[in-house]
Amino acid sequence: MSAASVLSVNVGMPKNVEWNGKTVFTGVWKEPVDGPVMVRRLNLDGDGQGDKGGHGGEQRAVMVYQIDSYRHWEKHFGRDDLVYGQFGENLTIDGLSDDEVCIGDRYRIGGAELEVTQPRVTCYRVGLRMGEPELPALLVSHHRPGFYCRVISEGPVQAGDPIVKVSTGPGALSVADTDALLYLPHRDRAKLQVAVQIPALSPGWLGSFQDLLAEEDKPKPAWDGFRQLRVTEVVPESTNVFSVRLATIDGSDLPPARPGQYLTFRLPDAVRSYSLSSTPDYRISVKREPHGVGSRYMTRLAAGAVLDVAAPRGDFLLQDGTTPVVLLSAGIGLTPVLAMLHALADSSREVWWIHTARGPSEHPLASEAHELLAKIPNGHERIYYSSVDGRLTEEKLAELALPSDATAYICGPAAFMTDMQAALTAVGVTQVHTELFGALAAINPGLVDQTARTPHQPDGPPGDGPQVTFARSGISTAMRDGSLLDLADACDVPTRWSCRTGVCQTCVTPLLSGEVTYSPTPLEPPPDGQALLCCARPTTDLVLDM
């Protein structure tokens, strides 16, 4: 094996680039530098990144790519115009292939010492820079991602410097194998367990691997798509809230629901999701909204009505354990935490029920919660009416002396949850889970000048394709040309993506009904009941949980 060395040191500051009708702020354009460049803890002198969520920072201070991979891509694309820095790397090197270098390996380069922390983040920007849109997916499938390093010792580096291995990382998990664990199918569980034990692995990748290991334990939907359930009872709970109980058509048992989950309903003119307010049976509690299509329809229901219902879903789940529990809600946000309170009845755990509403007339299910708390030997109830007591604040929470080892579950308006999460953290409760009604916040890294808008029908003439319903955002519209992600962008439905290449699993969303095809074909097709937004095209009417 020949000695490894640096061929080029490349830097570049981020800039705005027009792409697909949007503006991307990116630092992927790197240029070679003559002479030594100082490698510092967070970056190289003269270098910068546009998307700090996926690039840069202590764990990704230096990006490395190999000349052997340059030659591979020149042959693959039939190109001879590639120059150093073309792949957005800081160091173009000779040697150290991705199947040789392991996470945690340390190298002395010039006056700096570097530690390998993760493969390159598979990102659309490298395809943008190269003019090859499918390149991010190909970097994975061809096992040539390159890798990031953190800086152990700062120092100057320049072209011609030899690369000397200082130590070997534990686990012997190569960069190529690490990349495949995240992005390719047929994962080796044993390698995942090795990966989460490597101290040098960056926190982002560590969290992803921990999530993959935990995925096997997550509840799977009890049935695919929608099935018909019968309304058995409609009960008024307050001046503006009513409950609906559901059962099977034939009287057979329903699969048990878990505390904190929600149901999605396909109504004649809308698709709506409502949290279960009791489990394991199926009861939802709905607030009447003056202009709400879903709540107006549900208001007219009577026993015997039949509804199309998707299986219980959601990650806002009551966790098993013996430590104290804080259930904190506002308004109709009490529904999922009330289901948790049902599950905790007769529990030996310390349970705090904290609820805020405008006043007693707008406090649904109050007596039910009070009766459940009476069954809990170590239960505490605190009710705050804003019309009398004012808003619930950090100071009022501090007066309760909540146990610091408690796990808190918060549900209510977005501003309330943000304030309460900060307040709980301030009083020492750090294990906090939240449930936000509506779509998740967008994660669209690198895009700039994006003004947040309420989801809406797309501008321009209507499409002529299958009907697409974004259940949580309340939008239903005909498909146009492009992918589901393009349609979501046109409707300003919050999306969570990073690659747009059929690689990144953050593009996945539950597919409640309908069918899709993919172009390009994703490296790892999503599981049944899921859709990969970035390259999915619907072939029938469909409903997405977003």
C-alpha positions in Angstrom: 0.0 0.0 0.0 1.5 3.4 -1.1 1.7 6.2 1.5 -1.3 8.5 1.6 -0.8 12.2 0.9 -2.7 15.5 0.4 -3.1 16.5 -3.2 -5.0 19.7 -2.7 -6.4 21.9 0.1 -9.7 23.5 -0.9 -11.8 26.3 0.7 -14.7 28.5 -0.3 -17.3 30.7 1.4 -21.0 30.0 1.0 -23.0 31.9 -1.6 -26.5 32.0 -3.1 -27.2 29.8 -6.0 -30.4 29.6 -8.1 -31.8 26.1 -8.3 -35.2 24.8 -9.4 -36.8 28.2 -8.9 -35.4 28.5 -5.4 -32.3 30.1 -3.8 -29.9 27.8 -2.1 -27.2 29.2 0.2 -24.3 26.7 -0.1 -20.6 26.4 0.4 -20.1 23.4 -1.8 -18.0 25.5 -4.3 -14.5 25.0 -3.1 -11.3 26.1 -4.8 -7.6 24.9 -4.3 -5.3 27.1 -2.2 -1.6 27.5 -2.7 0.6 27.1 0.4 -0.4 26.1 4.0 -3.9 26.7 5.3 -4.6 26.7 9.1 -7.0 23.9 10.1 -8.9 25.0 13.2 -11.4 23.3 15.5 -14.5 24.4 13.5 -13.1 25.0 10.1 -10.3 25.8 7.7 -9.3 29.4 7.4 -11.2 30.9 4.5 -13.8 28.2 4.4 -17.5 28.2 5.3 -20.8 26.2 5.0 -24.3 27.3 4.1 -26.2 24.6 5.9 -24.8 24.3 9.4 -27.4 21.6 10.1 -25.7 19.1 7.8 -22.2 20.4 7.3 -19.5 22.2 9.4 -19.2 22.4 13.1 -16.9 20.5 15.4 -17.8 17.0 14.2 -17.6 18.0 10.5 -14.8 20.5 10.5 -12.9 18.9 7.6 -14.3 17.1 4.5 -12.0 14.6 2.8 -12.4 13.0 -0.6 -10.1 10.6 -2.6 -8.5 11.0 -6.0 -9.4 7.4 -6.7 -13.1 8.3 -6.5 -12.5 11.2 -8.8 -11.2 8.7 -11.4 -14.1 6.5 -10.8 -16.7 9.3 -11.5 -14.8 10.5 -14.5 -15.2 7.1 -16.0 -18.8 6.7 -14.8 -20.0 10.0 -16.3 -17.5 10.1 -19.2 -16.1 13.4 -18.0 -12.6 14.9 -18.0 -13.4 18.3 -16.5 -13.2 17.5 -12.8 -11.0 19.7 -10.7 -9.9 19.6 -7.1 -12.7 20.7 -4.7 -15.3 19.5 -7.2 -17.0 17.3 -4.6 -17.1 20.1 -1.9 -14.1 18.6 0.0 -11.5 20.5 1.9 -8.8 17.9 1.4 -8.4 16.0 -1.9 -6.1 13.1 -1.0 -4.3 10.1 -2.6 -5.1 6.9 -0.7 -7.4 6.2 2.3 -10.4 4.6 0.5 -13.8 4.6 2.2 -13.7 0.9 2.7 -10.3 1.2 4.4 -10.8 4.2 6.7 -12.8 3.5 9.9 -14.8 5.7 12.2 -12.5 6.8 15.1 -9.3 6.5 13.1 -6.9 9.4 13.8 -4.4 10.8 11.2 -1.5 13.3 11.4 -1.6 15.6 8.4 0.9 18.5 8.3 0.6 20.2 11.7 -2.9 19.0 12.4 -4.3 15.8 13.9 -7.8 14.7 12.6 -10.3 12.1 13.8 -12.8 10.5 11.4 -16.4 11.1 12.7 -18.8 10.1 9.9 -19.3 9.7 6.2 -20.3 12.6 4.1 -23.9 13.7 4.6 -25.7 12.6 1.4 -26.9 15.9 0.1 -28.4 17.3 -3.1 -25.8 20.1 -3.1 -23.0 17.9 -4.4 -25.2 17.0 -7.3 -26.0 20.7 -7.8 -22.3 21.5 -7.9 -21.5 18.6 -10.3 -24.5 19.1 -12.5 -25.4 15.4 -11.9 -28.7 15.3 -9.9 -28.4 11.6 -9.1 -24.9 11.8 -7.8 -25.9 11.9 -4.0 -27.6 8.5 -4.4 -24.7 7.2 -6.5 -22.2 8.2 -3.8 -24.0 5.7 -1.5 -24.7 2.9 -4.0 -21.1 3.0 -5.3 -19.8 3.1 -1.7 -17.8 6.3 -2.3 -19.2 9.0 0.1 -15.9 10.4 1.5 -15.7 11.3 5.1 -15.7 14.1 7.7 -13.2 14.7 10.5 -13.0 16.6 13.7 -9.8 18.5 14.6 -7.9 17.0 17.6 -5.0 19.4 17.2 -5.0 22.5 15.1 -2.2 23.2 12.7 -1.3 24.1 9.1 -1.9 21.7 6.2 -0.8 22.0 2.6 -0.7 20.0 -0.7 2.1 17.4 -0.5 1.8 16.7 3.2 2.0 13.0 4.0 -0.9 11.4 5.9 0.2 9.3 8.9 -2.2 7.1 10.8 -1.9 7.8 14.6 -4.4 5.3 16.0 -7.3 3.0 15.0 -10.9 3.5 16.0 -12.7 0.8 18.0 -15.0 -1.5 16.2 -13.3 -1.4 12.8 -16.4 0.0 11.2 -15.4 1.4 7.8 -16.7 4.7 6.4 -18.4 2.7 3.5 -20.0 0.3 5.9 -21.2 3.1 8.2 -22.7 4.9 5.2 -24.5 1.7 4.0 -26.0 1.2 7.5 -27.9 4.5 7.3 -28.8 4.6 3.6 -29.0 1.0 2.2 -31.5 -1.8 2.8 -30.8 -5.1 4.6 -29.0 -3.5 7.6 -26.8 -5.7 9.8 -28.1 -5.3 13.3 -24.8 -6.4 14.8 -23.0 -3.6 12.9 -25.6 -1.1 14.2 -24.9 -2.2 17.7 -21.1 -1.7 17.0 -21.7 1.7 15.6 -23.6 3.1 18.6 -20.6 2.1 20.8 -18.0 4.1 18.9 -17.2 7.3 20.9 -16.0 9.2 17.8 -19.2 8.8 15.8 -20.9 12.2 15.4 -24.0 12.7 17.5 -26.2 13.1 14.5 -25.3 9.7 13.1 -25.3 8.1 16.5 -28.9 9.3 17.0 -29.9 8.0 13.6 -28.5 4.5 14.4 -30.2 4.5 17.9 -33.5 5.4 16.1 -33.0 2.5 13.7 -32.4 0.1 16.6 -35.5 1.4 18.3 -37.6 1.2 15.1 -38.1 -2.5 15.6 -39.8 -1.8 18.9 -42.2 0.9 17.6 -45.8 -0.1 17.2 -46.8 -0.9 13.6 -50.2 0.3 12.3 -52.8 -2.3 13.1 -54.2 -2.2 9.6 -53.3 -0.7 6.2 -55.2 2.2 4.8 -58.7 3.0 6.0 -61.3 0.6 7.4 -65.0 1.3 8.3 -65.8 1.7 12.0 -69.2 2.3 13.6 -70.1 5.2 15.9 -71.5 3.8 19.1 -72.0 7.0 21.0 -71.8 10.8 20.7 -71.5 12.6 24.1 -71.3 16.4 24.8 -68.4 17.1 27.1 -68.6 21.0 27.4 -70.1 23.9 25.5 -67.7 23.3 22.6 -66.4 19.8 22.9 -68.0 16.4 22.2 -66.7 12.8 22.3 -67.3 10.1 19.7 -66.9 6.4 20.6 -66.1 3.9 17.8 -66.4 0.1 17.4 -66.1 -2.5 14.6 -69.0 -3.0 12.3 -69.3 -6.7 13.2 -68.8 -6.3 16.9 -65.3 -7.9 17.0 -62.6 -6.5 19.1 -60.5 -3.6 17.9 -56.7 -3.8 18.1 -55.8 -1.9 21.3 -54.6 1.7 20.9 -51.8 3.1 22.9 -52.0 6.2 25.1 -51.1 9.3 23.1 -51.9 8.0 19.6 -54.4 9.6 17.1 -56.9 8.4 14.5 -57.2 9.8 10.9 -60.7 10.0 9.4 -61.6 10.2 5.7 -64.7 12.3 5.7 -66.8 13.3 2.6 -65.1 16.7 2.2 -61.9 16.4 4.3 -59.4 14.2 6.0 -58.8 15.0 9.6 -56.8 13.5 12.5 -58.0 13.5 16.2 -56.1 12.3 19.2 -57.6 9.4 21.2 -58.9 10.7 24.6 -59.1 7.2 26.0 -57.4 3.9 25.3 -57.3 0.9 24.7 -60.9 1.6 23.4 -61.4 4.1 20.6 -62.8 7.5 21.8 -62.0 10.9 20.3 -63.0 14.2 21.7 -63.5 17.0 19.1 -63.7 20.7 19.6 -66.3 22.5 17.5 -64.6 25.0 15.2 -66.8 27.7 13.5 -65.2 27.2 10.1 -63.9 23.6 10.6 -65.1 21.3 7.8 -64.2 18.2 9.9 -65.7 19.3 13.2 -68.9 20.4 11.4 -69.3 17.0 9.9 -68.5 15.2 13.2 -71.0 17.4 15.0 -73.8 15.9 12.9 -72.9 12.3 13.8 -75.2 9.9 15.6 -74.9 6.4 16.9 -74.8 4.0 14.0 -72.9 6.2 11.6 -70.1 4.6 9.7 -66.7 6.3 9.2 -63.5 5.5 7.3 -60.7 5.4 9.8 -57.0 4.7 9.6 -55.3 2.7 12.3 -53.9 4.4 15.4 -50.6 6.2 14.8 -48.2 8.5 16.5 -44.9 8.7 18.4 -46.3 10.8 21.3 -46.6 7.7 23.6 -46.6 7.2 27.3 -43.4 5.4 28.3 -43.3 2.5 30.7 -41.4 3.1 34.0 -41.6 3.9 37.6 -40.5 7.6 37.6 -42.9 10.5 38.1 -45.1 11.7 35.2 -46.2 15.3 34.4 -49.2 15.6 32.1 -49.5 19.2 31.0 -52.1 20.5 28.6 -54.1 23.5 27.4 -57.6 23.5 26.0 -58.5 20.6 23.7 -54.8 19.5 24.0 -55.8 17.5 27.0 -57.1 14.7 24.8 -53.9 12.6 24.3 -52.7 13.2 27.9 -56.1 12.2 29.2 -55.6 8.8 27.5 -52.3 8.6 29.3 -54.1 9.4 32.6 -56.5 6.5 31.9 -53.5 4.2 31.6 -52.0 5.5 34.8 -55.1 5.0 36.9 -54.3 2.8 39.9 -50.6 3.3 39.1 -48.0 3.6 41.9 -46.2 6.3 39.9 -46.4 9.9 41.1 -48.6 11.7 38.5 -49.1 15.4 38.1 -52.1 16.6 36.1 -51.7 20.2 35.1 -54.3 21.8 32.8 -55.1 25.3 31.7 -58.3 26.6 30.0 -60.1 29.9 29.6 -62.7 29.0 32.2 -64.8 26.2 33.7 -67.3 26.2 30.8 -64.5 25.5 28.4 -62.9 22.8 30.5 -64.1 19.5 28.9 -63.8 16.1 30.7 -62.8 17.8 33.9 -64.8 15.4 36.2 -63.4 12.4 34.4 -59.8 13.5 34.9 -60.6 14.3 38.6 -62.1 10.8 39.1 -59.1 9.1 37.5 -56.7 11.1 39.7 -58.6 10.0 42.8 -57.6 6.4 41.9 -53.9 7.3 41.9 -52.4 7.2 45.4 -49.7 9.7 44.5 -51.7 11.9 42.1 -51.7 15.7 42.0 -54.2 18.0 40.2 -53.6 21.6 39.4 -56.1 23.6 37.2 -55.5 27.1 36.0 -58.2 29.2 34.4 -56.7 32.1 32.5 -59.8 34.3 32.9 -59.3 34.0 36.7 -55.6 33.0 37.4 -53.9 34.5 34.4 -51.6 32.6 32.1 -49.7 29.6 33.3 -46.1 30.7 33.7 -42.7 29.4 34.7 -43.1 31.0 38.1 -46.4 29.1 38.7 -44.7 25.8 37.7 -41.8 26.5 40.0 -44.2 26.9 42.9 -45.3 23.2 42.4 -41.8 21.8 43.1 -42.2 19.2 40.4 -39.8 16.2 40.7 -36.7 16.7 38.6 -36.7 13.0 37.5 -40.2 13.3 36.0 -41.0 12.7 32.4 -43.4 15.4 31.1 -45.9 15.2 28.2 -47.2 18.5 26.8 -50.0 19.1 24.4 -51.7 22.3 23.3 -51.1 25.2 21.0 -47.6 25.6 19.6 -46.8 28.7 21.6 -48.0 27.1 24.8 -45.8 24.0 24.2 -42.8 26.1 23.4 -43.2 28.2 26.6 -44.0 25.2 28.8 -41.0 23.2 27.5 -38.7 26.1 28.4 -40.4 26.5 31.7 -40.1 22.9 32.7 -36.5 22.8 31.7 -35.9 25.9 33.8 -37.4 24.2 36.9 -35.3 21.1 36.4 -37.6 18.8 34.4 -35.6 17.9 31.3 -37.3 14.8 30.0 -40.1 16.5 27.9 -42.3 15.1 25.1 -44.6 17.3 23.0 -47.5 16.6 20.6 -48.2 19.3 18.0 -51.6 19.3 16.3 -51.0 19.7 12.5 -48.0 19.1 10.3 -44.5 18.9 11.7 -42.3 21.9 11.2 -40.3 22.1 8.0 -36.7 20.9 7.7 -35.6 22.3 4.3 -31.8 22.9 4.8 -30.0 25.4 2.8 -33.0 27.2 1.3 -33.1 30.9 1.9 -35.6 33.7 1.7 -38.4 31.3 2.4 -41.4 33.0 4.0 -43.6 30.6 6.1 -47.1 30.5 4.8 -50.2 28.6 5.9 -50.8 25.5 3.7 -53.0 26.4 0.7 -54.1 25.3 -2.7 -51.3 25.6 -5.2 -51.1 28.7 -7.3 -51.9 28.5 -11.0 -54.3 26.2 -12.9 -55.4 23.0 -11.2 -53.6 19.7 -12.0 -55.3 16.9 -13.8 -53.7 13.9 -11.9 -54.8 11.9 -8.9 -56.2 13.6 -5.9 -53.6 14.1 -3.1 -54.7 14.8 0.5 -52.2 16.1 3.1 -54.2 15.0 6.1 -52.5 17.0 8.9 -52.3 20.2 6.8 -55.9 19.9 5.6 -55.1 20.3 1.9 -56.6 18.2 -0.9 -55.6 19.0 -4.5 -55.0 17.3 -7.9 -51.5 16.1 -8.7 -49.4 18.1 -11.1 -46.1 17.2 -12.9 -43.3 16.4 -10.5 -43.0 14.6 -7.3 -45.1 14.6 -4.1 -42.4 16.8 -2.6 -42.9 19.3 -5.4 -46.6 19.4 -4.8 -46.1 19.8 -1.1 -43.7 22.7 -1.8 -46.4 24.3 -4.1 -49.0 24.1 -1.3 -46.5 25.3 1.4 -47.2 22.1 3.3 -44.2 21.7 5.7 -41.8 19.1 4.4 -38.8 17.5 6.0 -36.1 16.6 3.5 -32.4 16.9 2.8 -31.5 15.0 -0.3 -34.2 15.0 -3.0 -32.5 11.9 -4.5 -34.4 9.0 -3.1 -31.7 8.4 -0.4 -32.7 10.3 2.7 -35.2 8.7 5.0 -36.2 12.1 6.5 -38.3 12.3 3.3 -40.6 9.5 4.4 -44.2 10.1 5.5 -47.0 7.6 6.3 -49.1 6.8 3.3 -52.7 6.2 4.6 -54.2 5.2 1.2 -53.3 5.1 -2.5 -50.2 3.9 -4.4 -47.1 5.6 -5.8 -44.3 4.9 -8.2 -40.7 6.2 -7.9 -38.5 8.1 -10.3 -35.6 7.8 -9.8 -35.8 4.4 -8.0 -34.9 5.0 -4.4 -31.8 3.1 -3.0 -34.0 1.8 -0.2 -37.7 1.6 -0.9 -39.7 2.8 2.1 -41.6 0.2 4.2 -45.2 -0.7 3.4 -47.5 2.1 4.3 -44.9 4.8 3.8 -44.0 7.1 0.9 -40.7 8.6 0.0 -41.7 12.1 -1.0 -38.6 13.2 -2.9 -39.2 10.9 -5.9 -42.7 9.6 -5.5 -45.4 10.0 -8.1 -49.0 8.9 -7.3 -50.8 6.4 -9.5 -54.1 6.7 -7.6 -55.8 9.1 -5.3 -53.9 9.0 -2.0 -53.8 10.4 1.5 -50.6 11.3 3.3 -50.1 11.9 7.0 -48.5 15.3 6.8 
